[in-house]
Amino acid sequence: MAQIDDAEIEKRFTHHPPTGEKVHVHENVRMVYRQLAHEVSGVLPESREKSLAITALEESLMWANAAIARNDPKT
């Protein structure tokens, strides 16, 4: 786990606009999550639990996008 120092705070709370290959990675990850959300939505009955499952996918997608944006794939 990363140490929460000034550099880590700057990394977490700074906008990281996607550039180059990261744009394509973001798009691919969103496509995979969108497909999964459609699959899950199609098989689960309308319920609070279904809503929570979809919300959990949204949250997971946000963390996936943060992982892409905040980290250099070369390191």
C-alpha positions as a Python dict, from the first residue, in 0.01 Angstrom:
ca = {
    (1, 'M'): (0, 0, 0),
    (2, 'A'): (125, 346, -85),
    (3, 'Q'): (244, 573, 191),
    (4, 'I'): (12, 873, 231),
    (5, 'D'): (265, 1151, 198),
    (6, 'D'): (237, 1485, 15),
    (7, 'A'): (330, 1325, -319),
    (8, 'E'): (61, 1058, -278),
    (9, 'I'): (-201, 1319, -190),
    (10, 'E'): (-107, 1518, -500),
    (11, 'K'): (-134, 1202, -711),
    (12, 'R'): (-477, 1113, -572),
    (13, 'F'): (-629, 1461, -591),
    (14, 'T'): (-491, 1585, -923),
    (15, 'H'): (-672, 1553, -1253),
    (16, 'H'): (-501, 1300, -1480),
    (17, 'P'): (-629, 1362, -1833),
    (18, 'P'): (-598, 1054, -2052),
    (19, 'T'): (-347, 1075, -2330),
    (20, 'G'): (-209, 839, -2590),
    (21, 'E'): (-260, 472, -2520),
    (22, 'K'): (-444, 541, -2193),
    (23, 'V'): (-741, 674, -2390),
    (24, 'H'): (-778, 335, -2557),
    (25, 'V'): (-734, 148, -2230),
    (26, 'H'): (-1008, 358, -2066),
    (27, 'E'): (-1239, 291, -2362),
    (28, 'N'): (-1174, -84, -2352),
    (29, 'V'): (-1230, -108, -1978),
    (30, 'R'): (-1556, 91, -2005),
    (31, 'M'): (-1672, -140, -2286),
    (32, 'V'): (-1606, -452, -2077),
    (33, 'Y'): (-1789, -306, -1775),
    (34, 'R'): (-2080, -192, -1994),
    (35, 'Q'): (-2115, -543, -2139),
    (36, 'L'): (-2104, -696, -1793),
    (37, 'A'): (-2363, -448, -1665),
    (38, 'H'): (-2597, -542, -1953),
    (39, 'E'): (-2548, -913, -1879),
    (40, 'V'): (-2608, -871, -1506),
    (41, 'S'): (-2909, -648, -1566),
    (42, 'G'): (-3058, -900, -1805),
    (43, 'V'): (-3046, -1193, -1564),
    (44, 'L'): (-3118, -1039, -1226),
    (45, 'P'): (-3469, -966, -1106),
    (46, 'E'): (-3559, -604, -1038),
    (47, 'S'): (-3464, -556, -676),
    (48, 'R'): (-3258, -358, -433),
    (49, 'E'): (-2985, -618, -473),
    (50, 'K'): (-2977, -568, -850),
    (51, 'S'): (-2942, -194, -797),
    (52, 'L'): (-2657, -254, -554),
    (53, 'A'): (-2486, -492, -799),
    (54, 'I'): (-2501, -230, -1075),
    (55, 'T'): (-2380, 39, -833),
    (56, 'A'): (-2089, -184, -731),
    (57, 'L'): (-1994, -220, -1097),
    (58, 'E'): (-2001, 159, -1135),
    (59, 'E'): (-1777, 197, -830),
    (60, 'S'): (-1540, -69, -958),
    (61, 'L'): (-1521, 105, -1296),
    (62, 'M'): (-1428, 430, -1124),
    (63, 'W'): (-1145, 256, -939),
    (64, 'A'): (-1032, 87, -1260),
    (65, 'N'): (-1022, 424, -1435),
    (66, 'A'): (-829, 573, -1144),
    (67, 'A'): (-576, 289, -1169),
    (68, 'I'): (-528, 364, -1538),
    (69, 'A'): (-511, 741, -1494),
    (70, 'R'): (-289, 757, -1187),
    (71, 'N'): (-30, 500, -1280),
    (72, 'D'): (226, 492, -1556),
    (73, 'P'): (217, 152, -1727),
    (74, 'K'): (593, 177, -1783),
    (75, 'T'): (669, 163, -1410),
}
